[in-house]
Amino acid sequence: MKYTTFLGVDLKVRTQESLPTVGESKIGMLTVVEDGEKFEFEELACVKRRRNPRVWTGHRINVSRNIFGNLRVHLRELELTEQLNVKAVTKEIKHELETAKRELL
């Protein structure tokens, strides 16, 4: 790795939101405009993706898509009590799975 210090340079900075502050790093491209005198820095536009976005929501299940594009089924929180009707809940989950599969595939 080579190091050098440029003294008395002109630097034009173009950023997406705010100018850099002390200790902050920006990802972008530094271009030499004139040999050793003028430089331009342009920050790259970063696309922020939501990790594992939810693509289908039901009363009993949610379906999300992982980073590889696969669909994942998640059971929503379910409280196990004496009053819980297991047969009714399983019927609802089965119905929602069939609906999600029909809509997403």
Helices and strands as residue ranges (DSSP letters): E 10-14, E 28-34, E 38-43, E 54-57, E 61-65, E 71-75, H 86-104
